[in-house]
Amino acid sequence: MIAPLSQPLADAGTTPVVPLRDAGLARAETWIFDLDNTLYPAECNLFAQIDVRMGRFIADLFKVGPDEARRRQKGFFQAHGTTLRGLMVEHGVDPEAFLDYVHDIDVSVVAPLPTLTEALDRLPGRKLIYTNGTVAHADRVLERLGISDRFDGVFDIVASAYLPKPQEPPYHQLVERYGIAPQRAVMVEDMARNLKPAAGLGMTTIWVPTASAWAQPEQGDDHIHHVAPDLASFLAALPLD
């Protein structure tokens, strides 16, 4: 079962976050953050823009209408973890062309979060981004949030050889590239399933809940150690001293 140490999962949307002291958090040397819907509120809904552009890319590629494009898009996603992976495996699509097209979106809906900046500043050790997006997309979003200089690196879908989370090989590549000691690392994600390989390596995990059905944990999951409905508040309240 899910075992968050900070608060009951059922109360995650309403109960004030009061994190308990946890050795995995207190000894952390590396903090690994997902980007989309984790470092900014899911209500910004950048993915809705990306989703539209993925549909257009597929419609143009296969010369089909929007309904058929959406059907194919969701099929690729469900079968391969990302639409891109499905297009690459099944149709040999150039990943750079796809990524450049779908990330050409308006990020002005993302606003600076001073409370998140302050919370990140109090965390000890390195801070990294691990995203299924690209470095270019991450750079634009981090710039909007005003936290570009708070991170020591971005491990993106290109660095992972286009293998998306939660496939395990990229997690090992991430650890090797940055010399991460998993038992002294924390991973923060909005997609519950993406935390499983991190926990398997020995990392402490923090789940940021959203309304997305795809992002929810499954019955019997035991790889979520903490739940943070408001990430900035959660990090600000951590007893790290």
Secondary structure, DSSP 4 states (H G I P E B T S, - for coil): ----SSS-GGGTTTSPP-PPP-HHHHT-SEEEE--TTTTS-GGG-HHHHHHHHHHHHHHHHHT--HHHHHHHHHHHHHHHSSHHHHHHHHH---HHHHHHHHT----TT----HHHHHHHHTS-SEEEEE-SS-HHHHHHHHHHHT-GGG-SEEE-TTTTTTPPTT-SHHHHHHHHHHT--GGGEEEEESSGGGGHHHHHHT-EEEE---S-GGGSPPTT-----EE-SSHHHHHHT----
